[in-house]
Amino acid sequence: MSKMITENASEEFLHSLSNYCAIQGFVEDQFGLGLIARAVEEGISVIKPLGIMIFNMGGRPGQAVCERLFERRGLRINKLWQTKILQAADTDISALVEIEKNSPHRFEFFMGLVGDQPICARTAWAYAKAGGRISHALSVYSCQLRQPNQVKKIFEFLRNGFDDISSSLDLSFEDDSVADEKIPFLAHLTNVLKEISFFPYEQPAGSRRFRSLISAFMRTYHRIPLTADNIVVFPSRTVAIESALRLLSPRLAIVDEQLTRHLPRQWLTSLSIEKTEAAKTSEEDITVIEAPRQSDLMVELIKKLKPQVVVSGIAKFESVTSAAFEHLLDTTREIGSRLFLDISDHFELSSLPTSNGVLKYLAGTPLPSHAAIVCGLLKNQVYSDLEVAFVISEEATMFRALSKTLELLQGNTAIISQYYYGCLFHELLSFQLADRHPPAQRVGEKAKANEAIGSSSLASSVLYSAELSINETDESSLIHMDVDQSFLPITTPVKAAIFESFARQNIAESEIDVTSGIKQLVHCSYGFPSNGNTEFIYADCPVALFNKLVLCCIQEGGTFCFPAGSNGNYVSAAKFLKAKIINIQTNPEAGFKLTEKTLAGSLENVHKPWIYISGPTVNPTGLVYSNEEIKTLLAVCAKFGARVVLDTSFSGVEFDSKDYNGLDLGATMEKLSSNNPDFCVFLLGGLFFKMLTGGIKFGFLLLNQPSLVDAFHSFGGLSKPHSTIKYTLKKLLDLQEAKSGDLLNAIAEKKELLGSRYKHLKETLETSGWEVLEAQAGVSIVAKPSAYLGKNVKLKNGASTREIKLDDSNIREAMLLSTGLCINSAAWTGIPGYCRFTIALEESDFKRALDCITKFQSIIAN
């Protein structure tokens, strides 16, 4: 424009330009409504919450387009007046004809001032050329914000660096109840993304805030005096039920027929009801019998079959009173069965919840020690496939065991899902007046239950010895160098993709299809071949996929082989699932990486070996396998007909990569597979370490062995990533493929930061008497506390003090109690003497961690 307009331009020329305005950067620009859109958004920022905006709107783009401009920005509209005006003779509408030619959109004109049937721009142009007069509508709209405070927050967030995604925002709703649910969550999400630079550490049992909101809802609406420590959060009720059954490992379980759909097929086809405890050896030990959803029939089955575990729903006609629940409680108490009652279908997130007999009972009576309540949150108005479940248990032992089982088998529950339902609970609690009445007194439990089944001896042993998360109180401020999560700042492209995934409506299937992007990624990064027979399987996190592979190994009668220096949680999970395991010794000279010699020596007498390789980046050591090293290891595996699980979950953040040029496995795998059909490689991965998204997880698995695809799917119960996560991931994969500067620069910065962190941590550890193994990549390193082994130290735990002699397994406890720093000991790393430290901490926590290491040195010295 500045080139077209000169100082002495004529008034006629300037008037001819007045029909147009410069592009404003809105989707509405294509209809000539960019300036109106800008005015609306500026209006939202300055108008008072109950204020009204009035717009005179030319109707050429069409009434639907004009009204959508307001509605998608969260405005309620009222058309006050409408007329028709003649189209100015000096306005050329050929540009509109061109738009119609290249798109399905049709503009709205009328023939003369009295015509009431709209015609398109092409017809109007032809009619005007032939001497006809054309007109268009002129409407006056009154616009008022729905949920003004929340809508203002959303637009404030978009103005601060997220303008690019404003075109994706859609706050138009036909149903007010949907608006009442979605708009507050989007406002909450903007607060979260604006105020936090990363998703904080949450206990595997679930976000303490979320669990506190659930317990507050139970107290406020149902008079049940629960606390956060009575509630464990699961990704879904299917996962909750399967986890409980794996923990308890009953000989026989009776499960409601409506809850068995996703349980392992082997449990539902086994008929080994008469097995004794001593005979329990295989995955098929658990036998599940389906039962109808009717309490009298369920009770009859329980009395006849005497199962160790009962998982029951409750029929709608029985849910109003507590009689059916009490009947189930009494029967399972007498038999000595453990009861899990599913109330998902009758639990309402509403300010006017309907009567619920189970919750009425719990208001007056504590939940017996042999019983737990399962509740899947399924009934949100906006995202039909977004599920979170929780289990209520008032028995502390069961709470702890379920939390640890969840951590081993699933990792944790997606934090964004907890935020979503947490927002709904918060809204409902904000609506309630503070209760000034004392809580109702509950009567004691009717009678003590016969001894109900507890965790299986194997499960108890594994959970006791595994180095899982440390349960911390609300007041504690532990520093976690023991968790596989990035606490580095979330990059702007990631925040934008997360928000857009929730703000959009009517997302097409192609917009959440991540398969082509992942196929491209694994081909470019690892040269991993995929074809029409390759199965792509997705889950909330890689650990869930890994555990299904362990079950496939067990079903095949195989042996899972872990190199010393593997992910300690994976090793514990394989033990928990009753896999046959061998450990492959690794050598310090090779940086505790697998070598051709150590691998071949270990596989000599192993039946049906499955080999776990963390690579190219090794977790926990941070070393990197070269392309030649991986090819050599695969050749050894092929010689023995081994299945290989190549875990790339921790790869993609190489901070010292001068000697690493990626993997190229295609030709090698093809050649080795043709020589030995039993040999195959499963590629396990997770993209959110590579994208450094700080807490949001996604796992993928590529299966190239058709015979194992059916076996894998037979185990069911996999918690799938929600469509919003897949949308976020696809956006990021597309940005990476397009070599978007913003994303690539952010990833490069994070790699540089991790390299700097590694140097600082290495220097501090070495100064404090540790031997550090050189690292090149990833988010963790290992070090040996050489100066401390064999030293005595006094530890204070609460009121008691005791003295211990330090070794490579109790140094974790010593550091925790004396400094508040959480690390993993040699029991976790599998490398004698070496502990693990993660480096992807928030900046201030990283500095505190370095201080803790120095402080520990001075404590030992004194």
SEGU-703496 format. One record per residue (C-alpha): residue in three letters; x, y, z. Coordinates in steps of 0.1 Angstrom, whole numbers, plus 2048, in hexadecimal, padded with zeros to 3 digits. Layout:
// residues N
ALAXYZ;...
This chain:
// residues 862
MET800800800;SER81B818809;LYS82A8157E6;MET80881A7D5;ILE7FE8397E8;THR8118597E2;GLU80E87B7F3;ASN7FB88A7D6;ALA7E386D7D0;SER7C18797C5;GLU7A28767DB;GLU79285F7C1;PHE7AF8477C3;LEU7AF8477E9;HIS7898417E9;SER78E8237D2;LEU7A58137EC;SER78D819809;ASN77A7F9801;TYR7987E480C;CYS7AF7E0829;ALA7D17D082E;ILE7D37AB838;GLN7CF7A985E;GLY7DB785864;PHE7B977586B;VAL7A875985A;GLU78C771852;ASP7A478583B;GLN79976E81E;PHE77677D821;GLY7817A1825;LEU7787A084A;GLY79B7A2858;LEU7977C5866;ILE7767BC877;ALA78679E886;ARG7A27B4894;ALA7897CC8A2;VAL7767AF8B4;GLU7967A28C4;GLU7A17C58CE;GLY77E7CB8DC;ILE7807AB8F1;SER7A07B8901;VAL7917DA90C;ILE76C7D4911;LYS75E7CF934;PRO7517AC93C;LEU72C7B5937;GLY7337CE91B;ILE7247CD8F8;MET7347D28D6;ILE71F7DE8B9;PHE7297D7895;ASN71B7E2874;MET7247C685C;GLY7227C4837;GLY7137A382E;ARG72779B80E;PRO73B77E81E;GLY71B76D828;GLN70776F848;ALA71674E855;VAL73A75A851;CYS73277C861;GLU72276B87F;ARG73D751883;LEU75776D885;PHE7477778A6;GLU73D7558B3;ARG75E7438B0;ARG76D75F8C6;GLY7557578E2;LEU73A7728DC;ARG71576E8DE;ILE7057818C2;ASN6E37918BD;LYS6DA7A089B;LEU6C97C18A2;TRP6C07CD87F;GLN6C67C585B;THR6C17D6839;LYS6CF7D4816;ILE6E57EE805;LEU6EF7F27E1;GLN7127E67D9;ALA7288047D1;ALA72D8077AB;ASP75380E7AE;THR7597ED7C1;ASP7677D17AC;ILE75A7AF7B9;SER76F79A7A1;ALA7867917BE;LEU7697817D0;VAL76076E7B0;GLU7847617B0;ILE7817567D4;GLU7617427CC;LYS7737327AE;ASN78F7257C5;SER77A71B7E3;PRO75870E7ED;HIS74F72F7FE;ARG7327437EF;PHE72D7697F5;GLU70B7787FA;PHE6FC7927E3;PHE6D879B7D9;MET6C87A67B8;GLY6BD7CA7C0;LEU6B07D57E2;VAL6917BF7E3;GLY6A079D7DA;ASP69F7857F7;GLN6B27677E7;PRO6D876B7EA;ILE6EE7677CB;CYS71375F7CA;ALA72E7787C0;ARG73276879D;THR70D76C796;ALA70D78F7A5;TRP72B79978F;ALA71A78D770;TYR6F979F779;ALA70B7BF780;LYS71F7BE760;ALA6FE7BA74E;GLY6F27DB75E;GLY6DF7CD77C;ARG6E27DC79F;ILE6EE7C57BA;SER6EC7C97DF;HIS6F87B87FF;ALA6EC7B6822;LEU6F57CE83E;SER6F07C1861;VAL6F57CF884;TYR7017B689E;SER7027BA8C3;CYS71E7A48D2;GLN72479A8F6;LEU73E783905;ARG733762913;GLN74875A932;PRO75A77B92D;ASN776777946;GLN781756938;VAL77F761914;LYS79478091C;LYS7AE76992B;ILE7AF75490C;PHE7B47728F5;GLU7CE78190C;PHE7E276190A;LEU7DF7618E3;ARG7EC7858E1;ASN80B77C8F4;GLY81E76A8D8;PHE8037518CC;ASP7F27668B1;ASP7F974A898;ILE7DF7338A8;SER7C374C8AD;SER7B474088C;SER7B071D89B;LEU79C72A8B9;ASP7777208B8;LEU76172B8D5;SER7407268C3;PHE72970D8D3;GLU7067028CC;ASP7026F38EF;ASP70970B90C;SER7136ED923;VAL7306E690B;ALA73B70B90C;ASP73870A932;GLU7516EE933;LYS7696F7918;ILE76E71C91C;PRO77971B941;PHE7916FF938;LEU7A171291B;ALA7A4730933;HIS7B471994D;LEU7CB70A933;THR7D772D928;ASN7DF73594D;VAL7F3714950;LEU80671A92F;LYS80D73F938;GLU81773A95C;ILE82C71A95B;SER84A714946;PHE8476EE94A;PHE82F6D5958;PRO83A6CE97C;TYR8426AC98B;GLU823699996;GLN8216799AA;PRO81865A996;ALA7F86589AB;GLY7ED677999;SER7F069D99D;ARG7EB6A59C1;ARG7D66C39B7;PHE7BF6AD9A2;ARG7BB6939BD;SER7B46AF9D6;LEU7996BC9BF;ILE78969A9BC;SER7896959E2;ALA77B6B89E7;PHE75F6B19CE;MET7576919E1;ARG7566A4A02;THR7426C19F5;TYR7286B09DF;HIS72668D9EF;ARG731692A13;ILE74D678A10;PRO76B682A25;LEU787678A0D;THR7AA686A09;ALA7C26869EB;ASP7D46689FB;ASN7B46539F5;ILE7B56589D0;VAL7CB64A9B4;VAL7C7658991;PHE7C9640972;PRO7C864794D;SER7A763394A;ARG79261B95E;THR79E5FE947;VAL7C2606952;ALA7B7609976;ILE7A65E7976;GLU7C35D5963;SER7DD5E597A;ALA7CA5DA999;LEU7C75B698C;ARG7EC5B5983;LEU7F55C29A6;LEU7DF5A89B8;SER7E558C99F;PRO7C65789AA;ARG7C05549A0;LEU79D55D997;ALA78C57F991;ILE767585989;VAL7635A4973;ASP7445B7967;GLU73E5AD943;GLN73D5D2939;LEU7615D7947;THR7735BA937;ARG7755C7913;HIS7995D4915;LEU7A75BA92D;PRO7C25A2920;ARG7B258790B;GLN7C656C91D;TRP7B457493E;LEU79257092E;THR79954F91C;SER7AC53D939;LEU79952294C;SER7B451C966;ILE79C522983;GLU7AA506998;LYS7CF510998;THR7DF5119BA;GLU7F652D9C6;ALA8155179C1;ALA80C51099C;LYS80B535992;THR82653A978;SER81954A958;GLU80756994B;GLU7E7553948;ASP7E555096E;ILE7CA569971;THR7A855B967;VAL78C575961;ILE76856A961;GLU74F582953;ALA73058A967;PRO70F59C95F;ARG70A5BF96D;GLN6EF5B5987;SER6F85B39AB;ASP6E45939B4;LEU6F4580997;MET71658E9A0;VAL7125839C4;GLU7075609BA;LEU72755C9A5;ILE73D56A9C1;LYS72E5509DA;LYS7335339C2;LEU75553B9B3;LYS76554D9D1;PRO77C5649BC;GLN7995779CC;VAL78F5979B9;VAL76D5A59AE;VAL76A5C2995;SER7465CC993;GLY7315E8984;ILE70F5F1990;ALA6EF5F197C;LYS6DC612978;PHE6BD60598A;GLU6D35FB9A8;SER6E861A9AA;VAL6CE6319BB;THR6D161F9DD;SER6EE60F9EE;ALA6DE5EC9F2;ALA6F05DC9D5;PHE7125EA9DF;GLU70D5DFA03;HIS7045BC9F7;LEU7245BA9E3;LEU7385C7A00;ASP72A5AEA18;THR72E590A00;THR7525999F7;ARG75A59FA1B;GLU74E57CA25;ILE76056BA08;GLY78057FA0E;SER77F58E9EA;ARG78C5B09E1;LEU7715C69D1;PHE7765E29B7;LEU7555F39AF;ASP752608990;ILE73B626993;SER745637972;ASP722636962;HIS712646981;PHE72B66198A;GLU72168397F;LEU7376A297C;SER71A6B9982;SER70F6D499B;LEU6EF6BF99F;PRO6FB69B9A0;THR6E06809A1;SER6DC6699BF;ASN6F864E9C1;GLY6F46329DA;VAL7196299DB;LEU72364D9E4;LYS7066509FD;TYR714631A0F;LEU73863FA0F;ALA72B660A1F;GLY72164CA3D;THR73862EA3E;PRO75E62BA37;LEU767617A18;PRO7705F4A25;SER7955EAA22;HIS78D5CEA09;ALA77A5E69F1;ALA7836029D9;ILE76F6189C2;VAL77861C99D;CYS76B63B98A;GLY772644966;LEU76C66895D;LEU75A66493B;LYS73E67D93A;ASN74E69D930;GLN73B6B1916;VAL7586BB8FF;TYR77169F8FA;SER75F67E8F8;ASP77F6698F8;LEU79167B914;GLU791664932;VAL7A1664954;ALA79864C970;PHE79E64B995;VAL79D6309B0;ILE7926379D3;SER7A16229EF;GLU7A162BA14;GLU7BC610A1A;ALA7DE620A1A;THR7F0600A0F;MET7DA5FC9F0;PHE7DE6219E7;ARG80461E9E8;ALA8045FD9D5;LEU7ED60A9B9;SER80262A9B6;LYS8226159B1;THR8125FD999;LEU80661A984;GLU829629983;LEU838608978;LEU81E5FF95D;GLN813621950;GLY82B63C95D;ASN80F654967;THR7EF66395A;ALA7F067E93F;ILE7F369F951;ILE7DD6B3938;SER7C069B93E;GLN7C36A1963;TYR7C36C695D;TYR7A36C3948;TYR78F6B0962;GLY79F6C497E;CYS7916E496D;LEU76E6D496E;PHE7716CB992;HIS77E6ED99B;GLU7616FE989;LEU7486E999C;LEU7596F09BD;SER75B7159B6;PHE7357159B1;GLN72F7069D4;LEU72B71B9F3;ALA743713A0F;ASP7346F8A26;ARG730704A49;HIS7226E4A57;PRO73A6CBA68;PRO7406ACA53;ALA72868FA58;GLN735674A70;ARG73A652A60;VAL732632A72;GLY74D618A75;GLU7525FBA5C;LYS7375E0A61;ALA74F5C4A67;LYS7735BCA5F;ALA7785AAA3E;ASN787588A3C;GLU7AB58BA30;ALA7A7598A0C;ILE7C25919F2;GLY7DE5AA9F3;SER7FA5B29D9;SER8095929CC;SER82A5889DD;LEU83D58F9BC;ALA82C5B19B7;SER8335BB9DC;SER8575B19D8;VAL85C5C59B8;LEU84A5E49C5;TYR85E5E39E5;SER8805E09D3;ALA8795F79B5;GLU88661A9B8;LEU86562C9B0;SER85A64F9B7;ILE85E65D9DB;ASN83D6669EA;GLU84068A9F6;THR82969EA0B;ASP8196BFA01;GLU8346D2A15;SER8536C0A07;SER8676CF9EB;LEU87C6B29DE;ILE8926B69C0;HIS88B69A9A7;MET8AA68E994;ASP89A66C993;VAL87E67097A;ASP87D66D954;GLN86C68E94E;SER8796AF93F;PHE8736CD955;LEU8836E493C;PRO86E70292F;ILE8536F8916;THR85A7088F5;THR8417218E5;PRO83970A8C7;VAL8306EE8E0;LYS81A7058F5;ALA8097118D5;ALA8026EE8C9;ILE7F46E38EB;PHE7DC7008ED;GLU7D16FD8C9;SER7CA6D88CE;PHE7AF6E18E8;ALA7A37018D8;ARG79A6F18B6;GLN7786E18AE;ASN7706C9892;ILE7936BC88F;ALA7966A5871;GLU7A5682875;SER7C268B85E;GLU7CC6A7877;ILE7D268E893;ASP7E267287D;VAL806672889;THR810652877;SER820662858;GLY83367B86E;ILE84165F884;LYS84964A866;GLN85D667858;LEU86E66D879;VAL87A64A880;HIS88564685C;CYS89A66785D;SER8A7661881;TYR8AD63B881;GLY8A862F85D;PHE88E61886C;PRO87A607850;SER85460684F;ASN83C5F8836;GLY8185ED832;ASN81D5D284C;THR82B5EA867;GLU8135EF884;PHE815612894;ILE8086118B8;TYR80462F8CE;ALA8006348F4;ASP80164F90E;CYS825647916;PRO84162E90A;VAL84161A92B;ALA81D60D924;LEU828600902;PHE8485F1911;ASN8345DD92A;LYS81D5CF90F;LEU83D5C38FD;VAL8485B291D;LEU8265A091E;CYS82C5958F9;CYS84E587904;ILE83E574921;GLN82356590A;GLU83E55A8F1;GLY85154990E;GLY86E561908;THR88957091F;PHE88D595923;CYS8B15A0923;PHE8BB5C2932;PRO8DE5D0930;ALA8EC5DD951;GLY8E660294E;SER8C1601943;ASN8A261494E;GLY89C607971;ASN87660B970;TYR8755F6950;VAL8885DA961;SER8715DB980;ALA8525DB969;ALA85E5BC957;LYS8635AB979;PHE8415B7984;LEU8315A7965;LYS84358696D;ALA85A586950;LYS87857094F;ILE896588950;ILE8BC58694C;ASN8D45A3951;ILE8F05A8938;GLN90F5B5949;THR91F5D4939;ASN9425E193D;PRO94F603948;GLU96960392C;ALA94C605913;GLY93961F928;PHE921603933;LYS91360090F;LEU90C5DE900;THR9285D08EB;GLU9295B38D2;LYS93D59D8EA;THR9275A3909;LEU90759E8F6;ALA91157F8E4;GLY91F56F904;SER8FE576916;LEU8E75678FB;GLU8F95458F8;ASN8E053290C;VAL8C254990D;HIS8A153B900;LYS88D5538E9;PRO8A05738F4;TRP8915968F3;ILE8AC5B08F5;TYR8A55D3903;ILE8BC5EE8F4;SER8B86138FE;GLY8C66258E0;PRO8D46378CF;THR8D464B8F0;VAL8D863490E;ASN8C363B92C;PRO8D0640947;THR8F564593D;GLY8F065F922;LEU90864E90A;VAL9006498E5;TYR90262A8CF;SER9116308AD;ASN90162388D;GLU91C60888B;GLU9185FD8AF;ILE8F25F88AB;LYS8F75E588B;THR9105CE89C;LEU8F85C88B9;LEU8DB5C08A1;ALA8F15A788E;VAL8F85958AF;CYS8D35958B8;ALA8CA587895;LYS8E356B89A;PHE8CF5608B8;GLY8AD5678A9;ALA8A65818C4;ARG88A59B8C5;VAL8995BE8CB;VAL8875DA8DD;LEU8995F98D1;ASP88E6158E9;THR8936378DA;SER87E6498F4;PHE89C65B903;SER8AD6648E2;GLY8AC6848CD;VAL8BD69C8E6;GLU8E26978DE;PHE8F66B48EE;ASP9186A68E4;SER9116968C2;LYS93069E8AE;ASP9366788A8;TYR91166F8A4;ASN900670882;GLY8E065D889;LEU8D7639882;ASP8D1629860;LEU8C3606868;GLY8AD5FF849;ALA8C55EA834;THR8D45D8852;MET8B25CE860;GLU8A55C283E;LYS8C45AC839;LEU8C459E85D;SER89E59685C;SER8A158383B;ASN8BC56D84A;ASN8A856686A;PRO88256A86B;ASP881569891;PHE896588894;CYS8835A9894;VAL8875CC8A2;PHE86B5DF8B4;LEU8716048B5;LEU8646148D5;GLY86463A8D7;GLY8566598E7;LEU85867B8D7;PHE8546928F3;PHE8786908FF;LYS88369A8DD;MET8696B68DC;LEU8716BF900;THR84D6C4909;GLY8526C292F;GLY8396A993C;ILE8226A091F;LYS82A67D913;PHE8236678F5;GLY82F6458EC;PHE8316328CB;LEU83B60F8C1;LEU84360189E;LEU83C5DC89A;ASN84A5CC87B;GLN8415A8885;PRO81D59F87A;SER81C581891;LEU8215978B0;VAL8085B18A7;ASP7EA59C8B1;ALA7FC5918D1;PHE8025B58DA;HIS7DE5C08D4;SER7D15A28E8;PHE7DD5B2908;GLY7C65D0903;GLY7C35EC91D;LEU7DC60390D;SER7D5627916;LYS7D463A8F5;PRO7E065E8F2;HIS7C36778F0;SER7BC6888CE;THR7C86A98DC;ILE7EA6998E3;LYS7EC68B8C0;TYR7E26AD8B1;THR7FE6BD8C5;LEU8176A38BA;LYS80D6A6895;LYS8116CC896;LEU8346C78A4;LEU83D6AC88C;ASP8316C286F;LEU8466DF87C;GLN8646CA87F;GLU8606BC85C;ALA85C6DF84F;LYS87C6E9862;SER869704875;GLY88371C883;ASP8707218A4;LEU86E6FC8AD;LEU8916F28A1;ASN8A17108B2;ALA88F7088D3;ILE89B6E48D1;ALA8BE6EF8C9;GLU8BE7068E7;LYS8B26EA8FE;LYS8CE6D38F2;GLU8E76EE8F9;LEU8D86F391C;LEU8DA6CE923;GLY8FE6CD918;SER9066EA930;ARG8F26D994C;TYR9066B9947;LYS9276CC94A;HIS91C6DE96A;LEU90F6BE97A;LYS92E6AA970;GLU9456C597F;THR9316C79A0;LEU9306A19A4;GLU95569C99D;THR95E6B89B5;SER9486A69CF;GLY9596849CC;TRP9446739B0;GLU951661991;VAL93C66D973;LEU937658954;GLU93B66E934;ALA919675924;GLN90F682901;ALA8E9684901;GLY8C867F913;VAL8BD68D934;SER8D067794D;ILE8F366E957;VAL90265496F;ALA91D659989;LYS92F6449A4;PRO9316519C8;SER9556459CC;ALA95D65C9E8;TYR93F6529FD;LEU93D62C9FB;GLY94361CA1D;LYS94063DA30;ASN92863FA4E;VAL90D65AA4E;LYS8F1662A67;LEU8CF666A58;LYS8B2678A68;ASN88F66CA5E;GLY87467FA72;ALA87C67BA97;SER89465DA93;THR8B965DA8A;ARG8CD63FA7D;GLU8F0639A70;ILE8F6626A4F;LYS91561CA3B;LEU91262AA18;ASP9106139FA;ASP9046179D6;SER8E060E9DF;ASN8DA6219FF;ILE8EA6429F4;ARG8C864B9E4;GLU8B864BA06;ALA8D565DA16;MET8D56799FD;LEU8AF67C9FF;LEU8AD67EA25;SER8CB695A29;THR8C66ADA0B;GLY8A46A79FB;LEU8B469D9DA;CYS8A467E9C9;ILE8BC6699B3;ASN8BC6459A7;SER8D562D9B7;ALA8E86109A7;ALA8CA5FA9AF;TRP8B760E994;THR8D361297A;GLY8DE5EE97C;ILE9025FA97A;PRO9155F199A;GLY91F6119AC;TYR90F629995;CYS8F164199D;ARG8DC654984;PHE8D667A983;THR8BE68B96B;ILE8C76AD95E;ALA8A76BB94E;LEU89D6CE96D;GLU88E6F1971;GLU8AB70A974;SER8A7712999;ASP8A26ED9A2;PHE8C26E498F;LYS8D56FE9A3;ARG8C66F09C3;ALA8D06CD9B8;LEU8F46D79B4;ASP8F36E79D7;CYS8E56C69E5;ILE9026B29D6;THR91B6CA9E6;LYS9086CAA07;PHE9086A3A07;GLN92E6A4A03;SER9316BBA22;ILE9196A5A36;ILE92F687A2F;ALA94F69AA36;ASN9416A4A58;
